[in-house]
């Protein structure tokens, strides 16, 4: 069946026509056993933030008549609240998905443990809500896939005490083979059912087939993010606030020029940001703008030309991307030059993908590049207070998380850059 699908896609497409330390070769793909529970049993459970003090619970059942309800409460086995939600499904060539349930629960207390059950049966899950105020800790890993290195990365993330997982694109590496979305959902369920996963799309989520299938059908159906809650009309770009942080998730594969809907929405979203209540401003997307690796050189140039001036005027503290299968951290930079009011850019497309690492870098190293290494790993961002955050990157070294890079970051609010650029931002926001 997989061979038939791949041949079909190839026929359609042809018709429409340097760090010193280098990790070993990628590990083999994981082979998860097929789901053997009853058809109404919830599987691939994951959660995401869905507005102030609300959480979206998503899961899949093979039974199309399974109820779309979540029972939840603050005591194990005792559920004093019930929420109903929406469902969807999709077909993709020779594949039909199960029933995909999306249920929003809340309001929930901050920094609290909740126990919940999906569809009225199956196991009890446990989640913790993020704190209301700083400090907060984010786990960060992009380009995950489903390999032995993916499993190592997830195990390391599970060891850190984090509140929210940020993923800048390339989740399952399904690449048209739809059951790989199912195995990915089962792989990440232990983590993704306990802490909110906030994701954006990468190139491996596109999965478009000319004349037959639009892009992002699988991704949008399975990984619904709070785009409606943030005033966006597309699941490919949205924003959310947590503790004292405003986070914008942009789409490298959605239109982004100044006449696009994404650009219009970005201006509107930035106009609502209050740097007094959310002193930190983060942006994530897939294709990096600052990249000294030889892989994917220049792919982010057009998006950078369109959007970097606006993000710089908004005094974005930190930009996180993936795509390049290596790690790199920049100094504060804008328009290719060092700038104390520019953003720190981090590329972290090293979660464990099947394609291996990108070991070759451009030399000499650009002046804006502070640290770079081609190894699998993950990042941790602890925003301590309104002025300081601590970033660390942890290499997967012989199945042990080894901290290989870290830095204290001072917020642009505290350095005076936000006030300095207030008029510039205002002018850009009112320009048609």
Secondary structure, DSSP 4 states (H G I P E B T S, - for coil): -HHHHHHHHHHHHHH----S-B--PPPPBP-PPPP-S-TTS-EEEEEEE-STTEEEEEEEES-TTS--EEEEESBTTB--EEEE-EEE--EETTEE--EEEEEEEE---TT-EEEEEETT-S--EEEEPPPSSS-EEEEE-----SBHHHHHHHHHHHHS--SEEEE-S--S--TT-THHHHHHHHHHHHHHTTSEEEE---GGG---BTTTB-TTHHHHHH---STTTTT-S-TTSEEEEETTEEEEE--TTS--STTSHHHHHHHHHHHT--TTT--EEEEEEEE-SS--BSTTTTTTHHHHHHHHHHHHHTT--EEEEESSSSEEEE-SEETTEE-TTSBEEEEE--S--TT-----B-SSPPTTEEEEEB--EEEEEEE-SSSEEEEEEEEEETTEEEEEEEEEEE-TTTTTHHHHTHHHHHHHHH--
